[in-house]
Amino acid sequence: MNYVPVISSSGKRLMPCHPARARQLVRQRRAVRRFDRGLFYIKLTDREDGYVQPIAVGIDPGSKKEALTVKSQSHTYLNIQVDAVTWVKEAEEVSTTMRRSRRGRKTPYRQCRVNRNQGQSRLPPSTRARWGLKLRLVNWLCRYLPIQTFVVEDLAAVTKPGKRRWNKSFSPLEVGKQWFYQQLSTFGRVELVKGHETAEERNSLGLKKSKQKLSDSFEAHCVDSWVLANLWVGGHTTPDNKTMLYIVPLRFHRRQLHRLQPEKGGKRKPYGGTLSLGLKRGSWVKHPKHGVCYVGGNLNGRLSLHSLQTGKRLSQTAKLENCQFLTHSSWRIRKEVSPSSPA
């Protein structure tokens, strides 16, 4: 990162500082180092308040990749590229199939519950997961940066007049955006910008957008989020900071009554859940051999550890006492990779 978020001794979010300034404050014991899921920040010990400038977050939603940019009039503090959640729809289809198949078997089941969604705005699970990830990221950023405004590209799916109801709800980005705007307004001011307005502003600044949507370049998605933030706070005609943080959401398998297929003897073992030997899956831990990694499943009293960069399993026999817990997390971070490389 080119700039380090700063938290006062009273917990107020101040303006980010240069890394050299942060190191100086730490050496003078006027601040302590902190780290939260890919974001390094410092907490002051001798200062409770300070001047805060307007900071905006540009949000560019997408079907496969999404981007967020934190910017003020003077500096671009952070660019984030996020992989969208795309697996929920298929998982719900499998869950529905298995639930229907259990009706014909003598299987223990819970008592039927009342309709807990009555009176609430219901969204499809896949749509809720997509927009929910962006809300978690916004909440994460608002903990350490004095963000006041969110500038979102208001996507509009092409619909045909005179058609049936499905014509207005086939796009997950179109369906859940109003719910997202309502939830986002609890964090700050929300400004909506049409897609053609983003393109016009980008072209007026002489910036180009890459056609390789799955690449890790700044021009793939973050260029639009930067334009959105700059459109509100101004101050630059070209991006002053193209450093990016890559975030990949983790997939957690829900606790199932049993596996999809029985094993030998017709027995079906339980599967899924979010706890592994008392640790939440996805938690970041520090291992003496594998370094910082995250927790997967467990087997025979041992933990499975996975790489933050690739998500591949590093060990299946890690001892719980050898793992130093760092933080809970629902995503991993990675470095820049080529479009053809696995992420």
N, C-alpha and C positions, 0 to 999 in steps of 0.2 A: 504494500500500500504506500502511496505517496503522502498520505496524511493519516494521522492517528486520532481517533475520537478521544475526547476528554470528558471525564465526569468529575464534578466538584466533590468536596468532602461531604456536602449535604445531599448529594445525589442528583444535582441539577446537571443537565446536559449542556456543555459549553461547546464552543467552536473547535473543530479539530485543529491540530498543530502539526508542524513538520516533524518527521521522525528524529532529526537531530535535536530539536527542542525537547521532544519526549525523552530522549536518552539523557539529556542534560538534567531534566527535572528528576529523573530516576536516580542519577548519580548524586544529586544534591539532597536526596531523600525527601523531596517535596512531592513525590508521586510514587505510586506502586504500579507494577505491571499487572495487566489482566488480559485474559484471552477467552473468547467465547465463539466456538464453532467456526473458526476461520477468520474471526475478526479480532485484531489486537487493539487494545485501548489502554489508557492509563487513568488512574483515579488519584486526584490531588488530595493532599493531606493538610494543606495550609490555606485553602481558598474555598469559599462557599458560593460565590456568585461571580458573574462576568457578563460582558456584552455579547449578545447573540444576534447574528445576521440572519436574514430570511434564507431558508434552505428548502429546495423543492426536490421531489422525487419523480422522475419520469418513468412510467410503466408502459412497456410495450408487450401486450399479451400475444400469445402465439399458440399454434396447435402442437408443435414439437419442441420449440425453444422459446424462451421468454427472456426479457431483459429489464433491468432496473438501473437507474443512474441517480446518484445523490450529488447535487450540485448547488452551489451558491453563485453569486455574481462574480466572485473572485476566483474560485477554484472548483474543479471537479473532484470530489472526494472519493467516490467509489462507483465502479461499473460492475454489475453482476449479470452473468448469463446463467439461466436456470433451465434444466431439462423439465419439460412438462410431465405431469402424471398422466400416463396413457394406458395403464393396465387395469383400472378399476372396472370398466365395462365387462371385459372378459371374465374377471374374477367373479362378478355378480352373476353372470350367466352360468358359470360352473356351480356356484352356490345354490342357485335356483334349481338346477338339474339334480343335484344331490339331495336337496330338501324334498323334492317330489319323489325321488326314488326311495326315500326312507318311509314314505307313507305306506308302502306295501310290505314292509318288514316289521318284525316285532323288535323295536328299538326304543330305548329310553328317550324321553323327550321332556322338555320343560313345559310347564303349564302355560297355556295361551295367555298372552298379555293384552291389556287394553291398548287401544290406538293412542300411542304416545305422541304422534305427529298431528293430532287433531288441533286445528286452530293455528298451525304454523305454516309458513311458506315452505313448501316441499320442493326440493331439487333432486334430479337424478343423482345417484351416488357418484358417478364419474364426473359430472359437472361440478358437484360440490367439492370434490377432491381437487380439481383443477384450480378453482378460485380460492379454496381454502389454503393451498400452498402459498399463494401470493399474500394472503392475509398474515400467515405466520412469518413470512419474510419481512413484511412491513412492521409487524409488532417487534420483531428482532431488531430492525434498524432504529426504530423509535426509542429503544431502550438507551441508545448510546449517542444519538445525533438529534439536535434540536430541529426536527423536521416540522414544517408548518403547512406545506401545500403538496398535494399529490396530483400530478398531471397524467391522465390516462388517455391512451388512444381509444376512442369509442368505436369499436368495431361494429359494423352493420352487415349482417348476412343478406344476400340478395334474395328477396321473396317475390312471388308472383301474385298479383291481385286475383281475387275470386277463387282461390284454392282452399283446401281444407285446413284444419287447425295445425296439422303436422308441418305445413309449409313455413310456419313461424317459429318452430321449435326444433328444427333438425340440426342446428349448429349449437354445440355446447358453449361456445364463446358468446353467442347471442342470448342463450337462455339464462345463464347465470350472472350476467354482467350487472343487472339491476340490484340483485342481492349483494354483489360485491361492492357496488358503489355505496349502498346503504351501510354496510359494515365498515367500509373504509372511511366514511365520514366521521366515525367515532375517534379516529386518530388525528384528523386535521381537515383542512379545506380540500375539496375535490374539484378539479377542473377537467372538463372533457374536451378532447380535441378530435376532430374527424380525421379519418385516414388520409384524405386528399389534402387536408391542411398540413399534416405532418410531411407529406411528400413535397408540397410547395415550399415549405420552410427549409427542408433539406436541400432542395434544388437551388434555392436562393442563396444558401451558404456555400454552394459548390461542393457539397458532399455526395458521395456515391454509396449506394447500398449494394452489397454483394448478392448474387443470385444463388449462392451456395448456402441454403438455409441451415444446413446441419454443421457448418464449419464453426471453428472457434475464433474467427477473426472479429475484430471490433465492428467491421462494416456489415456483419451478418444481421445483428439485432440491436446491439448496444448503440449503434449510430442513431437509431430512431428514438430510443429512450433518452439519449443525450440531447437530441433535438427537442424533445418534449420538455425536458427540464430547462434547457436554455431558452425555450420559447417563453417561459414564465419569468425566470430570474434574469436572463440576459447576461451580458458581460463578455461573450466570446463569439467569434466568427468561425473558429476552427476548434476542435477538441483539444484541450490542454492536457488531458490525461487519458490515455487509452489502456491503462492497466486494468485487468479484469479478474474477477473472482468467479470461478466456475463451481456451481452447486448442483449436486445430483440428489434428488429425493430418494429415500430408501423405501423399499417395498416390504411391508410387514404382512405376514400371512395371519389371517384371523384364526382364532382358536376354533378348530373344527371338532365335531363329535368323534370323528375317526378319519383315517386316510380315504382317498377316493376308491382305492382297490384293496380288497382283503389280501393278507399274506397267507403263507402256508397254514393249513388247518382251519381256514375260514375266519381267522381273527383279524380284526381291524384295529390298528393301533391309533391312539389319539395323536393329533397333529396340530401344530400352530400355537399361537399365543404370543405374548410380548415380554415374557420374563425368561431369563436364562440364569439359573442359580442365584436368583435374587437381583440380578442386574437387568434393567430394561434393554431390550434389543435395540441396537443402534447407538448405544452409549459409547462414548469415546473413552478409551483406556490407554494407558502407557505400559507396554510390556518390555522387559529387559532385553529381549531378543528382537522382537518385531517392531519396537518403537510405538508410535501413536497409531492406533487402529481402532476399529469399532467392533462391537460384540454382535455375533450372529446367534446361532442356536447353541445347544449343549447336548452332550452325549456321554453317558456313564460318568457323570460328575466332573466333566471337563468342558471348557468353553471353546467355541469356534471364533477365531479372530479373522477379520477381513481387512483388506487394504483400503485406505481412503482414496487412493488414486484410481484403482481399477475395480474395486469391489470384490476381487477374487479372494478366496479363502487362503489365509496364511498358515493357520494351524487349527487342528481339531482336538488337540490334547493340552490346551493351555490350562494351567491351574488358576483357580480364582484368587488365591493368596498372592500370586505373582503379578496380578493386574492392578495397576493403580487407577482408580476411577477419576475421570476428568470432568465429564459433563454428559447430560442427556442430550440426545440429538435425533432428529428425524431426517437428516441429510448428511451427505459426505461432500468433501471438497476435492477437487482434482486440479491438475495442471493442464496447460493447453495441449491438445492432441490434434492430429490431422483428421480430416473428415472420414478417412477409411479406417482409422484406428479405433479399437473398442474403448468405451467410456464407462 
